[in-house]
Amino acid sequence: MSQQQGKIVAGILAPHPPHLVYAENPPQNEPRSEGGWEGLRWGYERLRKKLAETDYDVLVVHSPHWKTRTGNHVLSVPKLSGLSVDPIFPNLFRYHFELEVDVDLARGIVDEGRAAGLEMVPMENPAFRVDYGTIISCHLVNPDWTKPIVAISSNSSYFDYSNEVGEAEMQKLGEATVKAIEKSGKRAVLLASNSLSHRHFTSEPELPEDMSKEHIYHHGQYLWDMKVIRLMKEGRTRELTDLMPDFIDQALSECRDGCLSWMLAALGHPTYAAEVYAYGTVIGTGNAVVGWHPASAEVKA
Amino acid sequence: MMLRGYIVPGKPLPLLAPEKHPAWAELRAGFDRAREEIKASGADLLLLYSTSWINVIGHQIQADPAPEWVHVDADFHDFGTMPYKFRMDPDFAKACETAARARGLHARTVAYQGFPLDSGVIQALKLLDPENRIPACVLGCNMYADRAETIVWGKAAAEAVAATGRKAVAVAISAFSNRVFPKRIDPKDDRLYSAKDDEWNRKILEMLGEGRLEDVSQVARDFAQQAHGEQRGKAFWWLAATLGQHNGYDGTVHAYGPLWGSGGAVVGLVPNPAKDLSREFDEGDVQTFAGDRGVLSGGAVPEPAAPVAMSQEARAQGAIRTTAAPKPVGAYPHARREGDLIFVSGIGPRQAGTDAIPGGAIKDAEGRPRDYDAAAQTRAVIENIRTILEAAGSSLDKVVDCQCFLIDMARDFAAFNAVYAEYFTGIQATRTTVEVRALPTPIAVEMKVIAKA
């Protein structure tokens, strides 16, 4: 009997501010949580409930904090563990991780990427420390780590060329990813570990959770974030992809790292409405938790 | 004092795989030559600035006394692991944080088990001081910092070196041209990504070989734009500010070659007071950082954290006091401004905070004379004066007149005069030197200066 074709059962825009995790990880962090950024946390709670109703085998995450310049690298060792320390907020995020990698699917993505003409590099060093973007997004979606993951690096060599080049490459990588998933027979949830607008504050209040100091860095970023979210809610993701180079430049968007573009390409640029679980700012950056759930869209149709 | 400076590459191929390409081996040999120079220099601090340690919130300073980990590079994970255990200088890290804050920078020390040191830092420390003989301090690179902020960051580091009496070697970790091959290559095929990048690198290396670090700092922005310089050329800004912002160095290009298409070089710079110190600032020579947008203070541009801790009343009267210089021994400020001139009080060699006397006191606690190093005292005096002038918004090169007081002209004049020449040959201030019977503290040298504001 032939293996059932795999598919993507959800795509999640899953930003990775460490501020959302430290409240759940108190023994390893200094400040005591006073309830900052609850809006974003509630969004992730609702998302987790939704995913609890979703049958899936693997999380495939694309992270901007595994920065590579020599191709698209993919975790390809079965087990990885260690201590993740956020280099920007070490006071907020020190996290002992132990995770399983779906090596078969990882190899499939490498193979399909190569077939599409992309530079793909399997990461096979067992001492490798997984980046904190991957850890945070996976924790927020699946805090018990009950599913294996595949993690893909952000290839910042595209920065040397243009946003358009990066977007074209992410289109190819998304298409390669979905082909590999289909061949694997797995049911996959994709995680794009991106914020939206991404200009940070460069100073911080004494109390990490002083919400009186938290706001979008500037109004232009907010307008861009709302425009992008509206396009998601209206199922206009092809238009969003077309606008991405401008969004990246004008809102200093972390989408430059390609995670969202990769995911939208893998999802086939959905025309159904995305579920917006939350929007909030973290040290001036815009963060949205957004889900694309093909099964729900089919039911509504 | 800053003994010398280096620029070294951050891509860890000379550490991990020098045998795979002749240029990687040559860069490794360049590190080796730098290591021998550092060993012979008598340095007691390696001060590192890494363009691969990207900071977002202000400026971070590594303060874990003994960081230990097994690091794997994000790109070159198939070239092996980098286990390390280093010796850091947490006291200096604290002093650097203090100096940075006094100049208006948001700065903090970090000391966490497992904190991710970057590949460039690991390569530099493993190759420049493999036996951990010299404690180190690592400074981060803020991704948003512009030229002005980076220069203030460098000045704060130099100020901390002076305040703590360290003998430091500054190491800026950065590529030159930084366009890499966006794919896996056979290492033996490595070359500079483009002829244009190579030409730009060689032009900058020619200037550095002539010791013209400040000139390189001035053109760093253009270089970075043309040759994809790492972090927009911040390493040159930082190193120039840390070493004193002039062109009077003996420069040595120890090695240059490709690292996956980028330009890597090991360059040494040793201050040489006998050389032309001329410098020309195309932009203002900034002393303090005033914040970028004031986003945490309701939009108002924040008052820079005062480098001079003074009352409003004292400020109004033109008095200048700074916590970065030794406390006055009487009811007088470190300096005061009158019109366009800064009048600095008589300043000795004592160190801020500790009152330690570099070169030793002239007598012991019982009043018995003891041997001391007049050269070390003179150097400390001049560095204290530099600190005070910079706190006042001026600088050592703006000194127009010096009055110098020695307690033993016959014994100390030659040593004093030699150190003085290191600093003032290019400044050409007028000078008067007299012998006095005693000074208020057990020191041998005191100077007072007048400088342009």
HADDOCK unambig.tbl for C-alpha pairs under 7 A between the chains (distance, minus, plus):
assign (segid A and resid 66 and name CA) (segid B and resid 74 and name CA) 6.71 0.50 0.50
assign (segid A and resid 67 and name CA) (segid B and resid 74 and name CA) 6.75 0.50 0.50
assign (segid A and resid 68 and name CA) (segid B and resid 74 and name CA) 6.17 0.50 0.50
assign (segid A and resid 68 and name CA) (segid B and resid 75 and name CA) 5.29 0.50 0.50
assign (segid A and resid 69 and name CA) (segid B and resid 75 and name CA) 6.79 0.50 0.50
assign (segid A and resid 69 and name CA) (segid B and resid 182 and name CA) 5.67 0.50 0.50
assign (segid A and resid 70 and name CA) (segid B and resid 75 and name CA) 6.48 0.50 0.50
assign (segid A and resid 70 and name CA) (segid B and resid 181 and name CA) 6.54 0.50 0.50
assign (segid A and resid 70 and name CA) (segid B and resid 182 and name CA) 4.45 0.50 0.50
assign (segid A and resid 70 and name CA) (segid B and resid 183 and name CA) 4.35 0.50 0.50
assign (segid A and resid 70 and name CA) (segid B and resid 184 and name CA) 5.82 0.50 0.50
assign (segid A and resid 71 and name CA) (segid B and resid 182 and name CA) 5.80 0.50 0.50
assign (segid A and resid 71 and name CA) (segid B and resid 183 and name CA) 5.10 0.50 0.50
assign (segid A and resid 83 and name CA) (segid B and resid 114 and name CA) 6.68 0.50 0.50
assign (segid A and resid 85 and name CA) (segid B and resid 114 and name CA) 6.52 0.50 0.50
assign (segid A and resid 85 and name CA) (segid B and resid 115 and name CA) 5.58 0.50 0.50
assign (segid A and resid 85 and name CA) (segid B and resid 116 and name CA) 6.76 0.50 0.50
assign (segid A and resid 87 and name CA) (segid B and resid 115 and name CA) 6.73 0.50 0.50
assign (segid A and resid 87 and name CA) (segid B and resid 116 and name CA) 6.46 0.50 0.50
assign (segid A and resid 88 and name CA) (segid B and resid 55 and name CA) 6.17 0.50 0.50
assign (segid A and resid 88 and name CA) (segid B and resid 56 and name CA) 6.51 0.50 0.50
assign (segid A and resid 88 and name CA) (segid B and resid 57 and name CA) 6.98 0.50 0.50
assign (segid A and resid 119 and name CA) (segid B and resid 183 and name CA) 5.77 0.50 0.50
assign (segid A and resid 123 and name CA) (segid B and resid 77 and name CA) 6.91 0.50 0.50
assign (segid A and resid 125 and name CA) (segid B and resid 77 and name CA) 6.16 0.50 0.50
assign (segid A and resid 125 and name CA) (segid B and resid 78 and name CA) 6.54 0.50 0.50
assign (segid A and resid 127 and name CA) (segid B and resid 72 and name CA) 6.70 0.50 0.50
assign (segid A and resid 128 and name CA) (segid B and resid 72 and name CA) 5.36 0.50 0.50
assign (segid A and resid 157 and name CA) (segid B and resid 182 and name CA) 5.56 0.50 0.50
assign (segid A and resid 160 and name CA) (segid B and resid 179 and name CA) 6.92 0.50 0.50
assign (segid A and resid 201 and name CA) (segid B and resid 57 and name CA) 6.78 0.50 0.50
assign (segid A and resid 202 and name CA) (segid B and resid 56 and name CA) 5.86 0.50 0.50
assign (segid A and resid 202 and name CA) (segid B and resid 57 and name CA) 4.21 0.50 0.50
assign (segid A and resid 202 and name CA) (segid B and resid 58 and name CA) 5.23 0.50 0.50
assign (segid A and resid 203 and name CA) (segid B and resid 57 and name CA) 5.23 0.50 0.50
assign (segid A and resid 203 and name CA) (segid B and resid 58 and name CA) 5.74 0.50 0.50
assign (segid A and resid 203 and name CA) (segid B and resid 106 and name CA) 6.13 0.50 0.50
assign (segid A and resid 204 and name CA) (segid B and resid 57 and name CA) 6.97 0.50 0.50
assign (segid A and resid 213 and name CA) (segid B and resid 296 and name CA) 5.89 0.50 0.50
